[in-house]
Amino acid sequence: MKECSNMTEEMNFLANELSLSSEDILQRHFICREIENILRTNLFPVCSVHPFGSSVSGLGSKGCDLDIFLNLESDGTLNGLPFTAKDLLCDIPDLQNGPCTPSAAPPLPNGGVGGPDVRQVVDGPMDPAGDQPVLQLVQKISNLLYANSDVFTRVIHISNARCPVVKFIHVQSGLKCDLSINNRLALCNTILLKFLINSDDRIRPLIVSVRHWAKLLEVAGQSNTGSKLTNYALTMVVVFYLQNISPPVLPPIQKLSHLADKPCIIDGWDCAFTTDLSKIPKTENHSTVEELFTGFFEFFVRFDFSHKIMSIRSGESIHLTSFSEQMTSDSRLKGFKICPILIQDPLSSITTLPQMSTRSHEPPFKGRFLLRRVL
């Protein structure tokens, strides 16, 4: 950091220091191959297992949880989505040239997690589609991973979540893992975010710097109290900012949707979008990363959090009164929660803030924006 001559160089340095290394990413793909081999041998002969979320989007930090999905499609698609596994690969030669197999993967570090294994079934209501087979599969997977206690520990499966998940710790690496089967929307969001980040070299260091700032001030990150923004929600806040500065750095998501080759309907929403960078005009915004960082705080000092919703899909704010009228007529919006900070998911238009506390009428970081502006 001492060798950096300006704030832009410092932000780029921070992004590189905090991000997953090539070895970290290879290790995560190796863990997926371990799980895949076990599942193919015992349960699903044609399955494939892939990482998604921050491990793939380019925003993963060292030691972050590993999100995993089990793909049961035999045609190479991702749970029926118009993407392939290559869309979830990072720009690392060892991954692009072929699958990472246990024999070819780098040795894992010693970091085993001690303590007894715990199996727990959290019973809950059936999902709206009555997808009992998914719940049964989750339990079978949980039992299988539990039986391999030399590889996985602290295995639990949670069936009352919106998307049933198996949670466990990979013994040798110590990484916390969440495995899901039908989390199609999360897969689309991962590929979308990866696409946006790859569209401009300034975006990743900007998001990493904002997230690091929010972590230091304890206004974002993991929380058991519901009083913080999730990292994903804060990332969407940055995306919204980049859509609304002049000239914009990022286009509205609906523009990417209009350029898609075919629709992709998930829970009634068309979640399709193009991943062809050549179809997107280059931005006319040539601000430095430092200028974008400063502009982020200037922008949200003036933003009306009390009456405006950040719509990532349309790339503009929506007045709460107008949106409330939409909620009464559109059954798909029943999942939208009224919170101190209102953000629509870029693809499904539901809330992206499941951990945001509703006890306060003021956003937890509004004062932090003012503080940063003064500094």
N, C-alpha and C positions, 0 to 999 in steps of 0.2 A: 504493500500500500504506500510506503514511503517513496517508492519510485514513480508513483503516478503524479503527473503534472497538473491535472485538473479533475473536476468532479466526474466528468464523463468516464475518464479512465478508471477512476475509483469504483464507479458503479459496474463497469465491465469486469474489473478485477473481483469485486464482491460476488457477482453472478457466477464467475468461474470457480471461485473458492467454495461457495456454498452448494453448487450443483453436483449431481451425481457424476462420478468419473466413468470412463469407459469400462473399467473393471467392475464398478458398482452395478452398472447396467447389465453387463454380461452375467454377473452373479444372479441378478433377479430373473433373467431368462433361464439360467441354469436351474433355479429353484422351480420354475414352471415346468421344465423338462422332467425333473424328479417327480413332481406331482402327476404329470401326464403319464409317465411310465407306470406308476402305481395304479392309476385309474384304468389305463388300457389293459393292464394285466388282470385286473379284478372286476371291473364293472363295465367300462365303455370301450370296446375295442377300436372304435373309429374316432374317439374324441381328440380334441386338442386343447391345450391350456396356454393362456397368454396373459401377460401383464397389461394393465391399462391404468388410467389415472395419471398422477404426477410422474410416475416412473417412466412414462412414455411421452407425455406432452412436452417435456423439456423443462419442467418446473420442479422436478424432484430434488430434494435436499438429502444430504447424507443421513442415513438412518431412518428416513421416512417410511411409513407403512407401505406395504406392497399390496396393491389391489390386483386381484386375479379373477379371470372369468373362465368358466368351463364352456367350451364350444362343442355342441353335440351334432353340428351339421356335417354331413359327409361330402358336401359339394365345394368345400373350401371357403364358403362365405362365413361371416361372423354372426352366428345366430340369426341367419336370414337377412342380414343387413347388406346394403350394396357396397361393402368394403371387403377387403381381404386381410389376412394376417400381416401382409407387407405394410399395410397402412399403420400398423402399430409398432413397426420396427424403428429404432432410432438410427441416426446416420452414423453407424459404426460399421466398418468394413467386415468384421467378423460376423455380424448379424446379417448384413446385406448379402453376403456370399453364401449363406446357408444357415440351417438351424443350429442352434447351440445345443450340443448334446453333452451329457454328463462326462463323457470321455474327453471331449475337446474343451470343456470349460476350465477356467483358471481355478487353482485351489482356493477353497473357501477359508476365510480367516477363522481362528479359534475365537469363539464368542458364544459358546453354548449357554443355554438358559437352564438353570437348575430348578428344583421344585417339583412337586408332584403334578401329574396330568389331571385335568379336571374336565369331565364331560358334563354339559348342561344343556337341557332342552328348554328354551323359553317359549312356552305355548302361547298362542294368540289366535285372533280371529282369522278365518280364511281370507285370502285376497279376493277382490271383487270378481275375478274370473273363476274362482273356485278351483285354483290350480293345485289340487291335491298331489298330483305326481311330482311337481317341483319340490314340495315340502318333503315328500318321501325320499326323493333323490338327495336332498340336502342332508337328511338324517343318515342315509347310507354312506355318503361321502364322509360325514363326520365320524362315523364308526370306523371306516376304513383308515382314515388318517390317525385316529386314536390308536388303532392296532399297530401302527408303525411308529411307536413311541421313541425309537432311536433317531427318527428324522423330524417328528413333529411333537410339540408339547402344548399343554394348556388348550386343548381343542374344545370348542363349544360351537353349537349351531343355534342360530336365532331365527325362529320361524315367524315371529310376529312383526318383523320389519317389512317395509314396503317391498323390498327385494330380499328374500331369504338369503342368509349368508352363513358361511362357516368361518369362524375366526380361530386362528392358531398362531403359534410361534415356530418358525423354522429353527431347529435346535442349533445347528452348526453356525449359522450366520447371526442368530438372535433377532432376525427381522420379524415384526408383527405382520401377519397376512390376513386378508379378507378375501374369501373365495365366493363368488356368486355365479349363478347359472343364466338367468334371464335379464340381466341388467343392461338391456339394449340401449336405453337412453344415455347411460353413463359411457358406453362405448362410443356413441356418436359424439358426445361432448368432448371426449378425449381426443378423437381424431380432429374435431373442429378446432379445439384449442391448439393442438400441435400445428395445424395448418396456419392459423393466425400468427403464431409465434414465428414460424418459418417464413412468413411473408415479409418481415422487416427485422433487420438485425438489432434494432433498438428496443424491441418489445420485451424480450426476455430479461435484459438487465433492468429495464424499468419496472417490470412486475416483481422481480426478485428484490429490488431495492425497496419498493413500497411494502412488500410483505415483510421484509426484514425490519423496516421501520415500525410497522404495526406490531410485530412480535416483541420488539424491545419495549414498546409502550403498553404491551399487554391488552391490545384492543382487537387482536385477531389471532387465530391459531386454534389448537385443541382446547376444549373447555368442557367441564362437567357441570357448569352452572348455567349455561345458556346465555352468558353475558358477552360473548365475543362473536365477531364475524368468523365464519369459516374461511380458510385460505382460498377455497374455490370462489366464494362469494366476493371476497376482496379482489380476486383476479378479474371477476366480471365487472367490478366497479372500475378497474383500470381500463378494461376493454371499452366500457361505455364512454369513459373520458376520451379515449383515442378516437372514438366515432364522432365525438361532438366538438373537438377543437377545430380551428380553422387555419389552414385546410385540414380535413380529417386524415388520420393515419390509417384507420380501418373502415371498411364499408359496413353497412347494416347487414345482419345475417340473412335477412330476407332477400337481399340482392344475390348472395351466394346460393340461396335456395332456388331462386329463379333460374340460375345457371346450371342447376343439377340435371343430369341426364334422365332421371326418372324419380318418381316420388318414393318416399320411405315412411310409411305410416306407423307410428308407435303411439298407442293409447289415444288415437284420434288426431294426433298432430303429425303434420308432414315434416319430418326431421331430415329431409334430404338437403344436401348442399354440395357445391363443387369443391374438389380438392385440386383443381388445375390452376396453378398460379398464373399461367399465361392468359387466363380469361379475366383476370382482375387488373384494372389499370393501376399503374404505379402512383403512389401518393405524391402530391406536390408539396407536402410538408417536409422540410429539410431541417427541422429543429434538432439540436443535439439531445442526447439522453438526459443531460443535466437540465436543459430547458424544458423538456417534457416532464421531468420530475418536479420542477418548481411549478410548472403550469398545472400539474395535477392538484396541488394544494390550492392554488389560486382559483381553479375551476370550482372545487367543492366548497370553498368558503362562501361562494355565492349561490350554491345549489339549494333549492327549496325542498329539503327532505320531508317536510311535514305534509306537502300536498302533491309531490311528484313521484312517479314510478320510473325507474330506469329500465327502459325496454331495450334489451340488447338486440332483439330480433329486428325491431324497426329502426334502431339506432337513434332514438329520440326519447324524450321524457313524455309521459302520459299523465294528465291530471287525475288525481285519485277519484274525483267525482265521476269523470267520464269512464274510468275503468270499473268503478263500482256498478255502473249500469250494465257494463259488459258481463260482470260476474253474475248478475241476476238472470241473464238470458243464455249464458253459455255454461252448460253443466261441466265442461272440461276444466273450468277455472275454480272448481270447488276446493282444490288443493292449495289455492293461493292464500297465504297467511298475511294478515295485516301486521307489520312490524315497524320499528322505528326507521329502518332503512328498507325501502321497497325495490326489489330487483326481480325482473322476470327472467326465467331461464331462457337462454338464447334459442332453444329449439322447441320446448314444450309450453312456454309462457306461464309455467307455475312458479312459485317462489323458489329462490335458490338459497334461502336463509333458514334452514331447519334449526340451527343452534342459536338464532338471535333472540335475546330476551325481549318480551313485549311489556315489561314492567315500567320502562322509561319511555317517555315520548320524544326524547332527544337521542339522536344517534350517538353511540359511545365514543366516536372519534371526531365529532363535529368540533369540539374544543381543541382537539389535537391538530386539526387543519389550521385553525387560527394560530396555534402555537408555532407550527412549522413556518407559517407565513411571516411571523414576527422575527423568527430566527434567521 
